[in-house]
Structure formats: C-alpha cells, structure tokens
C-alpha cells in the first residue's frame, strides 16, 4: 500500500516532515503526491464533492499510479485529510480496451442525499465499473462488482429532489468515436439498481460531456449539460437542457424541443449561445452564466430566462485561458478560475492558476490575479476542478501539477493513453477561494 502524506508525517515527525515538504513544490504539501493522471485524466465530472450529514466532509477520488481507484476526504471540523482507501482497480475487464491502462477509466465520485458515496470508473466504451459505500459517509468498505451500461465513457451524475439519480454518459463501442449516443441511466433506490440505458441523442462521429458537472436547476427542474461534438471534424461545445420528466433534450435556453434523438445539426443550430463557442457554463438560482469564445476573444453571457446579456472581455484580460470554472453566490460578484498560459513558459508547458473577478454581474472584469505561479510548483498547473456543493470554506479547487514523469514500472504503449504530459504522473493540491493551500 502506498502511504499518504499523513503516514509519512507520523513516521518522520513534524520537523523532519516539514523540511521534506519544503524541498518540493515550494514547500506546499500536496493532498496526493503521485497520481497517474491526477483527478483530471480525460473529461470527467469534478471528482471532489462536499457533503454535510453526521460529518462535514469533502470527498475526493483519484487514479493512483498503479491504476487503482482511491478515495480520501477532508474533514472540515478537524482540518485533516483522511488516509486514502483503495477501492478497486480501474482496468476494463471486457471489450476493446480489456486489460489496458486507459486514461478514460479514471474514477468519478458522487455523494447522494443519503450520504452514500458512489464511484464510477474503469470504462472506455465498455461497461462502467460501479461501487457504493457500505455505510453513509464512510470510505472504509465498498460494495463492488456491479457493471452498468454496455458501451460507456465519461460519466456525469445528477440527483433530483426525489432522490432519483441520473448518470449521463457517452454510449458507443470501440471508445465511442463512430455513431455514439448520449445516454442516461436512472436509479430510484440510491444506486442499488439501475435502469437500462436511455438514448437521448445520436451523433455522426463523437460526443462527450465536459465542463464541471451535469447541473440540476431547481428553478426549472431541468439539468444543464455541456456537450462536446465533432460535427465539422473538430471538437466544439454546445449547451442543452434535459427535462427528466419528459426525457427530452432542449436548446440552451430551454425554449426549443430538440425532438427524439437529436443529432449534430440540431445542436449546431440550437446549442450555441449567441453563435459563439461555449467554454464554461454555471447555473445559480435559475440564472445561467456562460464563458464564450470567438478566436482569441472571450465574452461573458448571462441568461435570466428571458433575456440574454453578453459582455465582451478585452482579449488581453484572459489571454492564454484554457479551462476553469465559473463561480458565484449572489449573481453579482462573479469569478472565473482557470489554468492560464503566461510568460515565461517552462520546459513542461505547465500553466499558472488565475482568478478573474466581476463586481457588476459580468459586465466588466478585472485583469485577473495569479493564485499560483507555476515556478513555485516546478511544473505548473494542468487541470482545475471545482468542489461540488462547495459550502463556503475548506477545499474549493482541486488542481493538478504535472511532474512530467511516469512511474518507474509503467509500460508506455500507444494503447494506454498516457503518451503526453497531460496524462503523466501528477501531484494533487487543494485550495480555498483565495488560492491558499489546504494540506
């Protein structure tokens, strides 16, 4: 078993351990020291989620470098991370990627209203592996062995007020790059049983859900999805709404029913916001917020259910932005967090972590503030997740630092999907809203 940071702290003692940490990452202690692909291998839902029941905890899952799904949590009362628990391996058992160490297989976590922890992992065009915690709010024991869907990739989970769980995913064999579907599985009993897959959309070449998560909006009773397609040969993202009662997809503004099994052409027509490329989406109390892009220029758009307001952001303000979440509590003070290419570049092409702020509902934005300088880490940021259900304190962002190395015993092959720096070993850090490390 690979020991976590807390184990080394106990063995080495406080002073020696502190000196050790000072020798890496500018003295900042990662939550996980060596994860294959970190938490962001491929385009999965955020893998960290806050839940408050008997305990106040933020749960985190990641892919360990020996290709095993691990889970830990941050206890908000004690201010400590739990020792990680190995749940299962993430290697597909059947299908075209059987026995391959495939980056798409990284674990995805959801905590339902009962405190049950759900883990989906181990699939690239093959059945999902699925595990449930034996007890609410506990990572110590897991129910294993369930297999969901037939040709599944990219799980995104949402929960309705009734407690019904919906697991959106790409449905398609051979990895899903030829005539795939957008599919959804449903569970009415907190994951004990799941429905057969419902096919919601049919596409010519490829599709995948991306962004932060599948966002349920209680104001409309619908779920907002960020769907990436390849209608013209390259990836482009489109917004849509899913009505769980009718099992129908609608346009980004919810006004146009896309019909039975809509395809690429309908999404090109009804999924672009003001005709621009979709980068990020966030929903808060019935208001939709979008970060849009045309060429190198960005725009911020706000949809209140009746009117779309779009504000251009001068190109210099967000130059080099690659990805990151939108965040607000009051719809007035808005934040965009993101990995950003800035100068000087490093040999590892890592990015800095920035936050841009608006105090007037998105009309104007500041020039951005750097939260993490890549040079203080050594290799730079290569992914940003926002903690789901963030309570306003504790871990807010989960960021990955690519170390640029493989594990010593890792066999590099064209099939294992770890052939570039995005998918090599990473250190995982937790930060609060201000960019302070939570170790």
C-alpha angles and dihedrals in degrees: 000000000000110000121233126225092267091058092053090047090057094047100041098038128234101285097045092043092051090052090050092052091049088062093063135049094001091297095303114132116226120221088228121024102199122015123161103238093350114231096315107061100145125338106312131146119273108291097210125074136173121225129178118200124112085343136030104233143155110214121209133188129190143164112260116217092253085061098256128137111241131184131200135162141211114230108215094202098050094032091226137123117231121237106267119256123214110229106177144314118281099219118122114242100201139025135039095323095044111154093002123130093234122179093218088067094072115130126264122201134209130173113205128209091270093058091252112147115222123198124193118186148126104066141114107161090333133091115299116247108229132195133180127198111251091224131028115265092006126115095184101090131030139192105231138182105061118131121198132198121351107248105021136163135159107023120209119179131202131176127213124215088255089063093251112147122216121196112197118195146149111271116204140110124243089037093310101275097128122060096333127177133221102237138185133200121201133207124189095180104056095272100311089118133012134203126242113271119281113212110222106170136013123211138188103229119358144338138183138172114237141163125070102317147304099292119213113207113202090196092067102018088233135117121234117218132192104212123189117204138170104222093147102031100276133070118273129168127231132186122226141163126232120208105207093195094055097028089227135135121227136189120275091270094045094239102106123062105219092205131222114340098346116203142204097293094055091049091050088052100041107019102065117090108227088339094293134123112268116233107164138000132197132178125204125171094334096315120115122212123195135187107207134185140202113181107314094336125096132206132191118218132192124198117191095181094271110038133039114212116190125190123191117228114213109251096240093059096066102020110150095020110151109167144336144125133280115228138187139148101190104027089240105070104054131182134193114196119193153152109255136189109230136161136303097042121210128223089255094055091228121162138232122242115242139177125205119199135205122187096185105058096276100310094116133015135200123238093263132257124242111234097177125024108211090223092064089059097040100228107037137234121304103173143017128202127180117221108248116239090014107195099205100266138055124027112009104157129035110202132183127216115202111223091195093231139104124222111269095250098041114123110219112215133157089248101057095069094225095110100119137047093264089069102039125100116308141188116227123218132187120214136181124228092279094052095256114150117245107205 
